[in-house]
């Protein structure tokens, strides 16, 4: 007796499309059972495409890994520089720029007030002097007009300076205080992120690459087994003889000449 067994490696969906009759006489190499290959061929094609894509993905990941390492190192270095600059800016702002701004506001107000006081004093003196001198009225009016105009300009300048100083003290300076502090906090946050990325992202990328390789190895193994199973989609007679199906029975098979047992 020559047994013909179906023992696939991985494939399990065997749908018969052709089969010889029980008890048929066959010759060596003749097709005994033919299975539908549509789903099998689809899965094999999909798997082969997936293998090609995984190969490209692994190759790309291997090339990107050193670039990622360099990029993360550069990003960490840049974040450290920005954090250092932010601390320097913060210290300079509070030690130099902010005090100087407050001093500028103070002296701007003093200067504007001094200019007004000076012009006003000069006008007052001119008015007193012209009351007691013998200058013509036309000349007096010209000089007084000029002096009064100077006083008006000085008043406007003082008013403008007060408004500017109020804006500096109550709007720009508080905003600048918030901005410089936020810049410091953002720089610290970016530095922490860069350090985390350098410590974690690179390791994660290596693990993901290893995972891709392991997945590809499994797919290659399944592909190899599917290729073996592909040969089982058409069972052929290993020798000349009579075909029968089912469990083997020595009592009956002894009466057959060259029986082929399919199970």
FENBELRA-V606797 format. One record per pair of residues at least 24 apart in sequence whose ideal C-beta (glycine too) atoms are under 8 Angstrom apart, sorted by the first residue. I is the first residue (numbers start at 1). GAP is how many residues later the second one is. If there is no record, write none. Layout:
# FENBELRA-V606797
I:GAP
I:GAP
This chain:
# FENBELRA-V606797
1:247
1:252
1:258
1:259
1:260
2:236
2:237
2:239
2:256
2:257
2:258
2:259
3:245
3:257
3:258
3:259
3:260
4:28
4:231
4:233
4:234
4:256
4:257
4:258
4:259
5:257
5:258
6:226
6:229
6:257
8:221
8:224
9:216
9:217
9:219
9:220
10:212
10:215
10:216
10:219
11:29
11:215
11:218
11:221
13:26
13:27
14:219
20:223
21:222
22:221
22:222
22:223
23:219
23:220
23:221
24:218
24:219
25:215
25:216
25:217
25:218
26:211
26:214
26:215
26:216
26:217
26:234
27:210
27:213
28:209
28:210
28:211
28:212
29:207
29:208
30:206
30:207
31:203
31:204
31:205
31:206
32:203
32:204
32:205
32:211
32:228
32:230
33:201
33:202
33:229
34:199
34:200
34:201
35:197
35:198
35:199
37:193
37:196
40:186
40:189
40:190
40:193
43:183
44:179
44:182
44:183
44:186
47:172
47:175
47:176
47:179
48:175
50:169
51:165
51:168
51:169
51:172
54:158
54:161
54:162
54:165
55:161
57:155
58:151
58:154
58:155
58:158
61:144
61:147
61:148
61:151
62:147
64:141
65:137
65:140
65:141
65:144
68:133
68:134
68:137
69:133
72:122
72:125
72:126
72:129
72:130
73:125
75:119
75:122
75:123
76:115
76:118
76:119
76:121
76:122
78:116
79:108
79:111
79:112
79:114
79:115
79:116
80:111
80:114
82:105
82:108
82:109
83:104
83:105
83:107
83:108
85:102
86:97
86:98
86:100
86:101
86:102
87:97
87:100
89:91
89:94
89:95
90:90
90:91
90:93
90:94
93:83
93:87
94:86
98:75
98:78
98:79
101:67
101:72
102:67
102:71
105:60
105:63
105:64
108:53
108:56
108:57
109:52
109:53
109:56
111:50
112:42
112:45
112:46
112:48
112:49
112:50
113:45
115:39
115:42
115:43
116:35
116:38
116:39
116:41
116:42
118:36
119:28
119:31
119:32
119:34
119:35
120:31
120:34
122:25
122:28
123:24
123:25
123:27
123:28
235:27
